[in-house]
Amino acid sequence: MVSSGVLPCRPIGIGHATPKTVVTNADLEAVVETNDDWISQRTGIKERRLLTEGESLRDLGIQASRDALEMAGVSPEDIDVVICATSSPEDMFGDATAIAAEIGCSTNTMAFDLTAACSGFLFGTVTAGQYLSTPNTKYKNALVIGADALSRVVDWNDRNACILFGDGAGAMVLTNQKDDSDDDDSSSITPGLLGYAAHSNGKGYPDLNCLYNGTPRSVSTPDPITLETSGYDLLAMNGQNVYKFATREVPRVVAEALEEANMTPDDVDWLLLHQANIRIMETVAKRLKIPPEKIITNLASYGNTSAGSIPIALSEAVRSGKVKKGDIIATAGFGAGLSWGSAIMRWG
């Protein structure tokens, strides 16, 4: 699927939250047969942050959302749409409504979860942009959250998987309202979502999944039947296939989104990819002919936080002053499904 044009809305606030517990590569030497050099050279990861017993992913989503709203200068009561992109919610039925209520959104707010694994935040951003950009829309502001705690589904005996993942949440506010500081006399806003493209291939799902695995349970009806109590296997991944998929498809989809935005890689100020592997990021940048110094990455500090990775990295980049108002950011998410997509974003 390729987009059909610019979405007249813009990102104006970003926030993130991560757990306090830091687990370094050296710490993992006590868990599996590995070492810091082996992990860092193959992935670019030095440490990750993990939720521990009694901590809540939802609480991270709440804190990230509050920080994003504060930066945006938008009241929770003025948020019309809340989308929580997650594959590991606290509640199987979804966390968006509880987050919306906790941060102070009104009962007029539409809130729902979106599941697309590591592509989730990007898909959620485009979805929110569609709500804000339809003709005569009644929606003005949206909050998109990316949050995951894949430490809960990782096999901690698998050194190829447990080294990769961390937990965290990021949130971003989108608006279709004009910037009061803009000198332009027109009533239209300067668009912030300039082009996007997205794809999926379910034939590749065996390469990265977390499959249902229920426990049999007998129910004594007049004719006894055997049902199942819900349960899931641990995360399973074919790392080589995922690497080949990402380095092949991500440059293509970024190029599609750039074409939709009527831009070239030369127009890009920053390349922000899902934080999965530094080698993937470097390969994608090389194939797009984007200089490595334009890559935004915090992979070394957080690992792969799935749907949280893009907003956490963007939040740090904006808050540090690296990303400035008007900067063009080429983003791309990719992962389980298999799914992948790109959006070209102007900040602020």
N, C-alpha and C positions, 0 to 999 in steps of 0.2 A: 504494500500500500504506500502510495506517495501522496503528499499533501497537495492541496489545491490553492494554496496561497498563504499570505501573511495573516497571522492572528493579531488583531489590534488590542493587545494587552501587554503588560510589562511586569517584570519582577521588581519589587521594591523593598523587600525585607527578607532576611535569611537568618537562621539560627541553627544551633546544633547542641547536642548533649551526648556524652559518652560515660560509660561506667568508670568508677574510681580505680578498680582493680586492673593493674597493668601486668601482663605476662610477657616476658621477653623471650627471645629465641633461646637464650641460655637457660631460662626456667624450663623450657620444653625438653631439655636434655634429660630431665628426670622423669619425663612422661613417655617419650618414644625415643628410638635411636635416631638422633639428629644432632646438629650443631648449628651455631650461628652462621658460619660461613656457608654451609650447605643451603640454608634457608634464604639468606640475604642475597646470595649470588643467583639463585634460581627464581626468586620472586620479588626481591626488593623490600621485603618485610623485615623489620627489626623487632617490633613489638605489637601487641594488640590489647584492646581493653575488653574485659569480659564481665557480664552480669553474674553475680554470685547469688547464693541462696537468699531468698527474701526480697531481692531487687526486681524491679518491674520495667520491662521495655516500654510500657505505656507511660510511665513516669518520665522517661527520656523524651518521648514524643511530646508530652505536655510542656516540658521545659524548653525544648527546641522551638515549639510553636509560640510560646510566650516571648522568647527572644526575637523571633522573626516579626511578630506583631509590634514589638517595641521599636525595632529598627524601622519598620514601615510606617509607624505612626498611625496605625489603624486599630480601632477598637474591636474587640472580639464580637461585639454585637453587630458590627458592620460586615462581618464575614458571611457570605451567602452560601459558599460551598466549601466543605472540608473533605479532602480525599486522603486517606491513609494508605500508602503503598507498603505492604508488608506480606511476608510469607510465614511469619512467626508471631501472630498476634497473641495477646494475653487471653483473648476470648475467641473461640473458633468462629463465632458469628460476627466478629469484627470489633475493632478498637476505635474507629473514627467517631462514633457517636459519643462514647465516653470521654474521649479527648476534647471534643467540641464542647461538651457540657462543663468539663473541668476548667477550661480556659475562659469560659464565660460567654460562649456563643448563644444566640437566642434560639428558641424552638422553631424559628422560621428557617434556620440553617439546614441545608441538605448535607448529610454526612454519610460517607460509605467507604468501605475498604476496597482496595484494588490489589489483586495478586498477579504479579508478573515477575517475581523473583528479582534478579539484579537489574532488570529493565524497568522495574516498577515505578521508580521516581520519575523517569523520563516519560513513560506512558501516562502517569498521573498528571504531569505538567501539561502535556498536550491535551488530555481530556479536560482538565480545568480550563485551559485556554479556549477550548471549543464552547464550553458553557458561557464564558465571558464574551465570546465573539459572535454568537449567532445574532441575526438581525432582530432588533427590538428586544434584546435580552433584558430580563429583569435583574440579572445578577451583575454585581459590580466588583466584588472582591472574592478571591478564593485563597484557601490555605492548602498547600500540598505538603504532605509529610512522607518521608521515606524512613522506615525504621525496621530493623531486623536484629534478631539474636540467634544467629545460626550456630553459636556455641552449644545451643540446646539440642541440636540435631546432628552434630558432628561426631564421628567415631573417633574417640580419643586414643584408640589403639592404631589408627591409620595415620602414619606420619606424612603421607602425601596430602591428606585433607585437613587434619587438625591444625597444622601450622598456618593455614591460609586465612582463617576467618576470625573476625572480631565482631563486637556488638556496638550498636549506636543508632542515633536518630538525627535527622536533619529536617528542617521545615522551611518553606518559602511562601511568601505572600505575593499573589498576582493581582493586578487591578486593571480595569479598563478605563479608569478615570485619568483625566489630563493632569500633568504635573503643573502645579501652580507657579513653579519657578521658571517654566518654559516661556521664553519670550515670544514664541509663535502665537499669533493672534487667532489662529484657526481653532475650532472647537474639537478637532480630532487629536488623538494622542500620537506620540511617536511610538510606533509598534516596537514591542520587545521580543516577540516570538516571530522570527523572520522566515522560517521554513523548517519543515520536518519531514521525516520519512521513517517508516516502521515496517517490520516484517516478522514472520514466525515460520518455523518448520517443525511441526510435531514429530516428524520422523526422527529427529535428533534427540528426543527427550531421554532415551536410554543413557545418553552421555552425561546427564546431570539431572538428578531427580531425588525426591524424598517420597517414596511410594507408600500408599495405604497398606497396612498389614494388620487386619482386625483379629481379635481373639474370639474363637467360637463360644457361643453362649446359648444354652438350651432354654426354650420357653415352653412351659407346659400348657399349651392350648389343647382343646379337645383332640386335635391331631398335632402331636409334638413337632415343633420346628426348631431349627438351629439358626440363630441370628449371629451377629458379631458385635463385640464391644470395640469401639473405635481405637485405632492405634496406627502408628506410622513407623516405618523403618528409619534407620539413620541415613543421612545424606550419602548418596553414591555419585561418584564422578569419574569420568575418563578424562584425565587432565590433558593428555596429548590431543585428543579429539577436540576438546573445548578450545585449546590454544589454536589449533588449525582453523577452527570455525571463526574465532574472534579475529585473528589476523587476516583472514580472507574477507569476511563480511563487513567488519566495522569500517575499514577505509571506504568501501563501496557505499555504505549507507550515509556516512558523513558527506561524501561527494554528492549524493542524491539531494541531501538536505541543503547543501550549499548551492546547488543548481536551482533548487526551488526558491532560495532566497536571492537568486541572481547575484551570487558572490563566488569568489574563488578562495582557495586556501590563503592567498596573500592578504585577504581582507580580515583574516582571523587574528584576534589579539591573543586568545588563549584557547588551548585544546584541553577539554576536561572530559576524560573517559571514566567509565566505571573502574574503580580502583581494585582490579583483580590481580594484575601482574605487571611489573615494570617493563618486562620484555615486550608484552603486548602493546603497552602504551608507546614505547620507543619504535616498535615496528610500524604501528599505525601512523605515527607522526612522520616517519621516513617515507612511507608510501604516499602520504598526502603532501609531502615536501613542506611540512611545517617544522620549523626549527625546534630542536629539543628544549630550548630555553622557554618556549611558549607552553610547555606541558605543565598543567596544574596537577600536583600529586601530593598526597599526605599518606600514601600507602605504607611508608616505613613506620609510621607511628600508630596506625589503626588496623592494618590488614584489610581484608575484604569484608566490608560491612553490608554487602548486598544492596538493598534498596536505599540504605543510608549513605552509601559511599559518595555519590555525586553531591548531595546537599551538604554533607559534612565538609567535604573538600572546598566547595564553593563558599560556604560560610567562613571558613578560615581565611580564604583568599580575599574575600570582601572585607572582613573585619581587620585584616592586617594591612589593608590599603593596596594590596597587589592588584586586585580587580577594582577598577574605577568606573564611575558612571559613564555610560556610552560605549564601554568596551564590548567587543563582539566575542562571544564564547561559543565555540563549537563543542556540543556535548554529545555523548553517545553512551547508551546502556546496552548491556548484552548479558545473556546467561540462560538459565533453565527455561525450558519450553520446547525447543530452543526459541528464544525471542531476541530481537535486537532492533535498535532504532537510534535516530539522531535528531537533535533540535538545535537550530542556530538561534542564539539568544543575545539580545542587547541588554546589558545590565542597567537598571535604574530608569 
